[in-house]
Amino acid sequence: MEFDFEKGMKRLSEISEQMNGDIPLEMSIKLYSEAAELVKKCREYIDSAKLAVEQTEMK
């Protein structure tokens, strides 16, 4: 299944809003872990898109 960048960014925004609230430490850790994984996937997606653009420009 391919990563959906827009959904990933939306979820990161939701996590950010949740973490700005008053939540238990356990939930903060869970959300932080999820956010870290999403950031990694978003960066990989952007790197892949950047490479595709560079390869297209070289043709």
Buried (B, 14 or more C-beta within 10 A) or exposed (E): EEEEBEEBBEBBEEBEEEEEEEEEEEEEEEBEEEBEEBEEBBEEBEEEEEEEEEEEEEE
